[in-house]
């Protein structure tokens, strides 16, 4: 199985969109570069 991660960005932050709606977000990280680096480290 091939998994392809995706990071949604809004206002420079990593967010999860609720049903793809930009006005309904949950912020997961203030630093997208650090989040991407974490994914690389975890393989």
N, C-alpha and C positions, 0 to 999 in steps of 0.2 A: 504494500500500500504506500502511495506517495502522498505525504501531507505537505501542503503549501501554506505557510502562515501568512496572515495578513494583519496589518496594523492600520486601524482607522485613525486619522488625525483630525483634530479640530482645535483651532487656536493654539497650535504647537504642542498639544497634549495627546497622549494615547487614550482613545475612548472606545467604548462599546456603544453601538447605536441600537436603540430599541426599534425593532422591525424596520431598520434602515432609515429611520427618521432622524435627521440632523438636530432637531430641536429636543430630542429625548436621548441624552447620553449619560453614561457613567464613566468618569475619569479613572483610568487604571494607573497612569504614570504621567508625571510632569515632564519626563525626559525620554523621548522616543529613541534616541541613540542608545541610551542605557538599556532600554527594553529590547531592542534588536540585538545588542551585545549579549544579553542574558539568554536569548533564544539560541544564539550561536554557541555559547558555552554549554548549553544543555543538549545540543546536538539536534 
